[in-house]
Amino acid sequence: RAWSTSLMVAVALASSASIIGATSQSNQPAFTEAKAENDDDGTDETTTILNWSGTHSVTLPQKSYYEPESIQDLVDIVSEAYKKSDNENKIHIRPIGSALSPNGIAFSSQGMVSLSNLDKILEINKDKLEITVQAGARVSQVLDALRPHGLTLPNLASIAEQQIGGFVSVGAHGTGARIPPVDEFVTALTLVTPSKHGVVRMTEKTHGELFRLARLGLGGLGILSEVTLKVVPAHNLLEQTIVLTRDEAKNQLNTLLKRHKHVRYMWIPYEDAVVVVTNDDENDLPLLGPGTEVTDGNGGKKKIASVDDVTPKFSRNEQLAPLRDLLRNLLRAKEISIEEEIIERMGFGDLRDLILAHGNMLDPDHIKKCNKA
């Protein structure tokens, strides 16, 4: 979903992954590359890391890029860095998650620690509705582990490739005026610190305000190694999409936020159009439009999804026709041939990306045509 927003504003970030390449381990940073460079002293190996959106990169000596394979390895790395912090051979380390930050906040050429190998699901407690994982586990891994138990996370961002340590530390959030960011769902955490206390297990009860600060510590108080999160019963959401003018979107914002569990706006530049996507529990929908009303148990009524709620106004071919026609015209002008069957199989994202790629992405007129379609 975040990609959709970015590409609608004509920032073709999706191409970065295909241009640069991809790591073989999906929970590692967006791209890592090790190479050897010869200098007067022999061979000096370096590692280059690119963030997910392709906007920032960092190159550092391979010896300064750590990938611990156990908690003890992580403890040793932090301890060694602290011991050398006052001498000329200082070791600087900064934890890095999946390198999803668009501003490269975790990058440091002096030293970084990736927890990609520390990705175990440690415990699922159905009675307490909690899950404990190592900080390198990706959100998608956690969701996969919860699914067989009929559970899920209370709130998600627009993607699911973040490592839990970074997901929590940056206060990631989805949409919804009444749903807090994910750090609010952390009930316990373990920090590997350089202090005399070493590995510290923290909860609200044991550490109070310090625990609340540590949830958003960005590695400043130590490196997160384990996290316990609240979970909720799995449920289905009904997603509805409408298009408003900018004035309509602005005027209806407060109403939409109150009415829906999740609301997302995507403004399309050069068009007086805002795509509004709402999500609500299928058994607790706002009392609007078609559907079946039932009592809510409190003297009022609520709506549950009906066939009319999930029937799109336009068919798939009608929805994609403007994009397909624009792509055909661009290909014809460049004398490029793509089988019609392939074009017919493409979804919205594929068509949009191909249209952007076959024109000048810095040309406003090209972007206007794409966005209009």
Solvent accessible surface area in square Angstrom, and as a share of the most:
residue,aa,sasa,rsa
1,R,133,0.48
2,A,39,0.30
3,W,58,0.20
4,S,28,0.18
5,T,51,0.30
6,S,30,0.19
7,L,4,0.02
8,M,23,0.10
9,V,61,0.35
10,A,22,0.17
11,V,66,0.38
12,A,23,0.18
13,L,34,0.17
14,A,41,0.32
15,S,44,0.28
16,S,19,0.12
17,A,62,0.48
18,S,95,0.61
19,I,131,0.66
20,I,76,0.39
21,G,30,0.29
22,A,88,0.68
23,T,33,0.19
24,S,124,0.80
25,Q,68,0.30
26,S,76,0.49
27,N,6,0.03
28,Q,28,0.13
29,P,0,0.00
30,A,27,0.21
31,F,28,0.12
32,T,32,0.18
33,E,76,0.34
34,A,72,0.56
35,K,91,0.38
36,A,63,0.49
37,E,81,0.36
38,N,131,0.67
39,D,78,0.40
40,D,152,0.79
41,D,141,0.73
42,G,34,0.33
43,T,88,0.51
44,D,62,0.32
45,E,91,0.41
46,T,13,0.08
47,T,4,0.02
48,T,26,0.15
49,I,0,0.00
50,L,22,0.11
51,N,2,0.01
52,W,70,0.24
53,S,12,0.08
54,G,31,0.30
55,T,75,0.44
56,H,81,0.36
57,S,69,0.45
58,V,18,0.10
59,T,67,0.39
60,L,3,0.01
61,P,45,0.29
62,Q,60,0.27
63,K,166,0.70
64,S,19,0.12
65,Y,16,0.06
66,Y,52,0.20
67,E,63,0.28
68,P,5,0.03
69,E,130,0.58
70,S,46,0.30
71,I,48,0.24
72,Q,110,0.49
73,D,56,0.29
74,L,0,0.00
75,V,36,0.21
76,D,74,0.38
77,I,27,0.13
78,V,8,0.05
79,S,41,0.26
80,E,71,0.32
81,A,7,0.06
82,Y,127,0.48
83,K,144,0.61
84,K,68,0.29
85,S,42,0.27
86,D,137,0.71
87,N,65,0.34
88,E,168,0.75
89,N,101,0.52
90,K,110,0.47
91,I,44,0.22
92,H,82,0.36
93,I,43,0.22
94,R,103,0.37
95,P,34,0.21
96,I,5,0.03
97,G,18,0.17
98,S,10,0.07
99,A,8,0.06
100,L,33,0.16
101,S,30,0.20
102,P,94,0.59
103,N,96,0.49
104,G,12,0.11
105,I,87,0.44
106,A,22,0.17
107,F,26,0.11
108,S,17,0.11
109,S,66,0.43
110,Q,108,0.48
111,G,0,0.00
112,M,0,0.00
113,V,0,0.00
114,S,0,0.00
115,L,10,0.05
116,S,0,0.00
117,N,44,0.22
118,L,2,0.01
119,D,38,0.20
120,K,118,0.50
121,I,59,0.30
122,L,76,0.38
123,E,96,0.43
124,I,41,0.21
125,N,39,0.20
126,K,111,0.47
127,D,141,0.73
128,K,141,0.60
129,L,65,0.32
130,E,38,0.17
131,I,0,0.00
132,T,18,0.11
133,V,0,0.00
134,Q,13,0.06
135,A,1,0.01
136,G,0,0.00
137,A,0,0.00
138,R,35,0.13
139,V,1,0.00
140,S,23,0.15
141,Q,44,0.20
142,V,0,0.00
143,L,25,0.12
144,D,84,0.44
145,A,26,0.20
146,L,0,0.00
147,R,149,0.54
148,P,112,0.70
149,H,73,0.33
150,G,39,0.37
151,L,11,0.06
152,T,27,0.15
153,L,10,0.05
154,P,27,0.17
155,N,5,0.03
156,L,64,0.32
157,A,25,0.19
158,S,47,0.31
159,I,37,0.19
160,A,30,0.23
161,E,60,0.27
162,Q,22,0.10
163,Q,4,0.02
164,I,0,0.00
165,G,11,0.10
166,G,27,0.26
167,F,3,0.01
168,V,0,0.00
169,S,13,0.08
170,V,87,0.50
171,G,12,0.12
172,A,15,0.12
173,H,120,0.53
174,G,16,0.16
175,T,44,0.26
176,G,18,0.17
177,A,72,0.56
178,R,164,0.60
179,I,34,0.17
180,P,54,0.34
181,P,50,0.31
182,V,4,0.02
183,D,6,0.03
184,E,80,0.36
185,F,28,0.11
186,V,4,0.02
187,T,36,0.21
188,A,8,0.06
189,L,0,0.00
190,T,11,0.07
191,L,9,0.04
192,V,2,0.01
193,T,17,0.10
194,P,53,0.33
195,S,52,0.33
196,K,187,0.79
197,H,125,0.56
198,G,24,0.23
199,V,72,0.41
200,V,28,0.16
201,R,111,0.40
202,M,4,0.02
203,T,35,0.20
204,E,80,0.36
205,K,195,0.83
206,T,90,0.52
207,H,60,0.27
208,G,22,0.22
209,E,109,0.49
210,L,85,0.42
211,F,2,0.01
212,R,100,0.37
213,L,102,0.51
214,A,3,0.02
215,R,20,0.07
216,L,81,0.40
217,G,20,0.19
218,L,95,0.47
219,G,26,0.25
220,G,69,0.66
221,L,82,0.41
222,G,8,0.08
223,I,9,0.04
224,L,14,0.07
225,S,1,0.00
226,E,43,0.19
227,V,0,0.00
228,T,6,0.04
229,L,4,0.02
230,K,96,0.41
231,V,4,0.02
232,V,43,0.25
233,P,83,0.52
234,A,55,0.43
235,H,72,0.32
236,N,94,0.48
237,L,70,0.35
238,L,19,0.09
239,E,84,0.38
240,Q,71,0.31
241,T,81,0.47
242,I,80,0.40
243,V,96,0.55
244,L,20,0.10
245,T,49,0.29
246,R,119,0.43
247,D,104,0.54
248,E,72,0.32
249,A,4,0.03
250,K,160,0.68
251,N,119,0.61
252,Q,68,0.30
253,L,69,0.35
254,N,104,0.54
255,T,63,0.37
256,L,8,0.04
257,L,53,0.26
258,K,154,0.65
259,R,96,0.35
260,H,16,0.07
261,K,66,0.28
262,H,26,0.11
263,V,13,0.07
264,R,40,0.15
265,Y,70,0.26
266,M,13,0.06
267,W,108,0.38
268,I,22,0.11
269,P,15,0.09
270,Y,115,0.44
271,E,43,0.19
272,D,83,0.43
273,A,18,0.14
274,V,7,0.04
275,V,17,0.10
276,V,0,0.00
277,V,5,0.03
278,T,7,0.04
279,N,9,0.04
280,D,7,0.04
281,D,39,0.20
282,E,55,0.25
283,N,81,0.42
284,D,82,0.43
285,L,10,0.05
286,P,25,0.16
287,L,94,0.47
288,L,86,0.43
289,G,67,0.64
290,P,69,0.43
291,G,34,0.32
292,T,69,0.40
293,E,98,0.44
294,V,53,0.30
295,T,105,0.61
296,D,55,0.29
297,G,71,0.68
298,N,136,0.70
299,G,86,0.83
300,G,28,0.27
301,K,121,0.51
302,K,56,0.24
303,K,12,0.05
304,I,53,0.27
305,A,37,0.29
306,S,30,0.19
307,V,118,0.68
308,D,92,0.48
309,D,14,0.07
310,V,90,0.52
311,T,82,0.48
312,P,87,0.55
313,K,179,0.76
314,F,107,0.45
315,S,58,0.37
316,R,128,0.47
317,N,95,0.49
318,E,101,0.45
319,Q,94,0.42
320,L,10,0.05
321,A,41,0.31
322,P,62,0.39
323,L,8,0.04
324,R,12,0.05
325,D,72,0.37
326,L,26,0.13
327,L,0,0.00
328,R,56,0.20
329,N,79,0.41
330,L,31,0.15
331,L,7,0.03
332,R,157,0.57
333,A,86,0.67
334,K,107,0.45
335,E,163,0.73
336,I,67,0.34
337,S,109,0.70
338,I,46,0.24
339,E,117,0.53
340,E,84,0.38
341,E,111,0.50
342,I,65,0.33
343,I,4,0.02
344,E,69,0.31
345,R,160,0.58
346,M,31,0.14
347,G,21,0.20
348,F,85,0.35
349,G,26,0.25
350,D,83,0.43
351,L,0,0.00
352,R,17,0.06
353,D,49,0.25
354,L,41,0.20
355,I,0,0.00
356,L,3,0.01
357,A,66,0.51
358,H,35,0.15
359,G,23,0.22
360,N,91,0.47
361,M,71,0.32
362,L,162,0.81
363,D,51,0.26
364,P,66,0.42
365,D,83,0.43
366,H,13,0.06
367,I,6,0.03
368,K,85,0.36
369,K,117,0.49
370,C,7,0.04
371,N,18,0.09
372,K,151,0.64
373,A,39,0.30
